[in-house]
Amino acid sequence: MKKLLIALVALVPTLAIAAGSTAHLEKANIDLNDQESLQRGLDHFQNNCAGCHSTQYQRYERVATDLGISLDDMRAKYIHDDAKIGELMENAIPEADAAKWFGATPPDLTLVARVRGEDWIYSYLKGFYKDESRPFGVNNTVFPSVGMPHVLEELQGLPVKQEDGTLVATGGTLSAEEYDQYVRDLTGYLVYAGDPVKLERESLGWWVMGFLFIFFIVAYLLKKEYWKDVH
């Protein structure tokens, strides 16, 4: 009984994390086969997010190979320091300074899609709204009391929360449809980052299933041959 109680107590935090936000999540509908979208997502991430957030479990060379980007273009567009093409994709912001500026060190985002899910990321990036009571003047419907600014405000505009809970953004350089696609591309890249071998693994899985099916037929016919005299 004591061991059972300990196990249940240990399970409570896990269940709480799994429950996540109660906010409505929009469907991201990410297609990892859309390489152009992933390329745009990489560009969006490097230009808007990489200054504070790293994807330190990825390497520049592997990302370039997976997304169909030449190594020269990867060096020219996305390596802005002395990092080598084979190194991990870390940011240059000092952790102590980041914690001072934002109240906490911005987390690494390599695995955020595996932890939160693609719909959560997509909805989070669309969930910022004006809230002057917050340090950066914004809050978030998916992550209340968010501790980061709305870095895509110039593109989306600053949404205002209406009485019915909907968000209305004005003043952005992108239309609502264009911003949705921008966020979907960025989300897709983070989904790829969290599981870069997903497509390869799924493709291999079909070959394994095909092999097992053929092996089953051979094994069944062999069994019939061995047991035909017994029956």
C-alpha positions as CSV (number, residue, x, y, z in Angstrom):
1,M,0.0,0.0,0.0
2,K,2.8,2.4,0.9
3,K,4.5,1.8,-2.5
4,L,1.2,2.4,-4.2
5,L,0.7,5.8,-2.5
6,I,4.2,6.9,-3.3
7,A,3.6,6.0,-7.0
8,L,0.4,8.0,-7.1
9,V,2.0,11.0,-5.5
10,A,4.8,10.9,-8.0
11,L,2.2,10.7,-10.8
12,V,0.4,13.9,-9.9
13,P,3.0,16.3,-11.3
14,T,3.1,14.4,-14.5
15,L,-0.7,14.5,-14.9
16,A,-0.6,18.2,-14.2
17,I,1.9,18.9,-16.9
18,A,0.1,16.6,-19.4
19,A,-3.1,18.6,-18.7
20,G,-1.5,21.8,-19.9
21,S,-3.5,24.9,-20.7
22,T,-7.2,24.8,-20.8
23,A,-7.3,27.4,-23.6
24,H,-8.8,26.4,-27.0
25,L,-6.0,25.3,-29.4
26,E,-6.2,25.9,-33.1
27,K,-5.2,23.1,-35.5
28,A,-1.7,23.8,-36.9
29,N,-2.0,21.1,-39.7
30,I,1.7,20.8,-40.1
31,D,3.0,19.0,-43.2
32,L,6.6,17.9,-42.7
33,N,6.8,17.0,-46.4
34,D,6.5,20.7,-47.3
35,Q,10.2,21.5,-47.5
36,E,9.7,25.1,-48.6
37,S,7.5,25.7,-45.6
38,L,10.2,24.3,-43.3
39,Q,12.8,26.5,-45.0
40,R,10.7,29.6,-44.4
41,G,10.2,28.4,-40.8
42,L,14.0,28.2,-40.3
43,D,14.3,31.7,-41.7
44,H,11.6,33.0,-39.4
45,F,13.1,31.3,-36.3
46,Q,16.6,32.6,-37.0
47,N,15.4,36.1,-37.6
48,N,13.0,36.4,-34.7
49,C,13.7,33.8,-32.1
50,A,17.3,32.7,-32.2
51,G,18.5,35.9,-30.5
52,C,17.1,34.6,-27.2
53,H,16.2,31.0,-27.8
54,S,18.5,28.2,-28.9
55,T,17.9,24.9,-30.6
56,Q,21.1,23.5,-29.1
57,Y,20.4,19.9,-29.9
58,Q,20.5,20.6,-33.7
59,R,23.6,21.1,-35.9
60,Y,23.7,23.6,-38.7
61,E,24.9,21.0,-41.2
62,R,22.2,18.5,-40.4
63,V,19.5,21.1,-40.7
64,A,20.8,22.3,-44.0
65,T,20.9,18.8,-45.4
66,D,17.4,17.9,-44.2
67,L,15.8,21.1,-45.5
68,G,17.6,21.1,-48.8
69,I,19.8,24.2,-48.1
70,S,23.3,24.5,-49.4
71,L,26.0,24.7,-46.8
72,D,27.2,28.0,-48.3
73,D,23.7,29.5,-47.9
74,M,23.5,28.1,-44.4
75,R,26.8,29.9,-43.5
76,A,25.8,33.1,-45.2
77,K,22.3,33.5,-43.9
78,Y,22.1,31.8,-40.5
79,I,25.5,31.6,-38.9
80,H,26.2,35.1,-37.6
81,D,29.1,34.4,-35.3
82,D,32.3,32.3,-35.4
83,A,30.4,29.0,-35.2
84,K,31.4,26.2,-37.6
85,I,28.9,24.5,-39.9
86,G,29.1,21.3,-37.9
87,E,28.5,22.9,-34.5
88,L,25.3,23.0,-32.5
89,M,22.8,25.9,-33.0
90,E,23.3,27.8,-29.8
91,N,22.5,31.5,-29.2
92,A,25.0,34.1,-28.0
93,I,22.9,35.7,-25.2
94,P,24.5,35.3,-21.8
95,E,22.2,33.3,-19.5
96,A,22.6,35.7,-16.6
97,D,21.7,38.7,-18.7
98,A,18.7,36.9,-20.2
99,A,17.4,36.0,-16.7
100,K,17.8,39.6,-15.6
101,W,16.0,41.0,-18.6
102,F,13.2,38.5,-18.9
103,G,12.9,37.3,-15.3
104,A,14.0,33.8,-16.4
105,T,16.4,32.4,-18.9
106,P,14.6,31.8,-22.3
107,P,14.3,28.1,-22.7
108,D,15.9,26.0,-25.5
109,L,13.2,25.2,-28.0
110,T,14.6,22.1,-29.7
111,L,12.0,19.8,-28.1
112,V,9.2,22.3,-27.4
113,A,7.0,20.7,-30.1
114,R,7.4,17.2,-28.5
115,V,6.6,18.6,-25.0
116,R,3.8,20.9,-25.9
117,G,2.5,19.8,-29.3
118,E,2.2,21.6,-32.6
119,D,-1.2,23.0,-31.9
120,W,0.0,24.5,-28.7
121,I,2.9,26.3,-30.4
122,Y,0.7,27.6,-33.2
123,S,-2.0,28.8,-30.9
124,Y,0.6,30.4,-28.5
125,L,2.1,32.4,-31.3
126,K,-1.3,33.7,-32.3
127,G,-2.4,34.2,-28.7
128,F,-0.7,37.4,-27.7
129,Y,-2.9,40.4,-26.8
130,K,-2.5,43.9,-25.3
131,D,-2.3,43.9,-21.5
132,E,-0.7,47.0,-20.0
133,S,-0.5,45.3,-16.5
134,R,2.2,43.0,-17.8
135,P,5.9,44.0,-17.9
136,F,6.1,43.8,-21.7
137,G,2.6,45.1,-22.2
138,V,1.2,41.8,-23.5
139,N,-0.4,38.6,-22.2
140,N,-1.2,35.4,-23.9
141,T,-4.4,33.3,-24.1
142,V,-2.6,30.0,-24.1
143,F,0.2,30.9,-21.6
144,P,-1.3,33.4,-19.1
145,S,1.2,35.8,-17.5
146,V,3.7,35.1,-20.3
147,G,7.2,36.5,-19.5
148,M,8.3,37.5,-23.1
149,P,7.4,40.3,-25.4
150,H,5.3,39.8,-28.6
151,V,8.3,39.5,-30.9
152,L,6.1,39.2,-34.0
153,E,4.1,42.3,-33.2
154,E,5.4,44.3,-36.2
155,L,4.1,41.5,-38.4
156,Q,0.7,40.8,-36.8
157,G,0.0,44.1,-35.1
158,L,-1.0,44.3,-31.4
159,P,-4.1,42.3,-30.9
160,V,-6.8,43.6,-28.5
161,K,-8.9,41.1,-26.6
162,Q,-12.7,41.7,-27.2
163,E,-15.4,41.0,-24.7
164,D,-16.2,37.7,-26.3
165,G,-12.6,36.6,-25.9
166,T,-11.6,37.0,-29.6
167,L,-8.5,38.8,-30.6
168,V,-8.5,41.6,-33.1
169,A,-5.1,42.8,-34.5
170,T,-4.5,45.9,-36.5
171,G,-1.4,47.7,-37.7
172,G,0.6,44.7,-38.7
173,T,2.6,44.5,-42.0
174,L,1.0,41.1,-42.8
175,S,-2.7,40.3,-43.4
176,A,-4.4,37.8,-41.0
177,E,-4.0,35.0,-43.6
178,E,-0.3,35.9,-44.2
179,Y,0.4,35.9,-40.5
180,D,-1.3,32.5,-40.0
181,Q,1.0,31.1,-42.7
182,Y,4.0,32.7,-41.2
183,V,3.2,31.2,-37.8
184,R,2.4,27.8,-39.4
185,D,5.8,27.8,-41.1
186,L,7.6,28.7,-37.8
187,T,5.6,26.0,-36.0
188,G,6.5,23.4,-38.7
189,Y,10.2,24.1,-38.3
190,L,10.0,23.6,-34.5
191,V,8.1,20.3,-35.1
192,Y,10.9,19.2,-37.4
193,A,13.5,20.3,-34.9
194,G,11.9,18.2,-32.2
195,D,12.0,15.0,-34.3
196,P,14.2,15.4,-37.4
197,V,14.0,11.7,-38.3
198,K,10.2,11.4,-38.1
199,L,9.6,11.1,-41.8
200,E,12.5,8.7,-42.2
201,R,11.2,6.6,-39.3
202,E,7.7,6.5,-40.7
203,S,9.0,5.5,-44.2
204,L,11.1,2.8,-42.6
205,G,8.1,1.6,-40.6
206,W,6.2,0.8,-43.8
207,W,9.1,-1.3,-45.1
208,V,9.2,-3.1,-41.8
209,M,5.4,-3.8,-42.0
210,G,5.8,-5.0,-45.5
211,F,8.6,-7.4,-44.6
212,L,6.6,-8.7,-41.6
213,F,3.6,-9.3,-43.9
214,I,5.7,-11.3,-46.4
215,F,7.5,-13.1,-43.6
216,F,4.1,-14.1,-42.2
217,I,3.0,-15.6,-45.5
218,V,6.2,-17.6,-45.8
219,A,6.0,-18.8,-42.2
220,Y,2.4,-19.8,-42.7
221,L,3.1,-21.8,-45.8
222,L,6.1,-23.4,-44.1
223,K,4.0,-24.4,-41.1
224,K,1.4,-26.0,-43.4
225,E,4.2,-27.9,-45.2
226,Y,5.7,-29.2,-41.9
227,W,2.3,-30.2,-40.4
228,K,0.5,-31.6,-43.4
229,D,1.4,-35.2,-42.5
230,V,0.4,-34.7,-38.9
231,H,-3.1,-33.6,-39.7
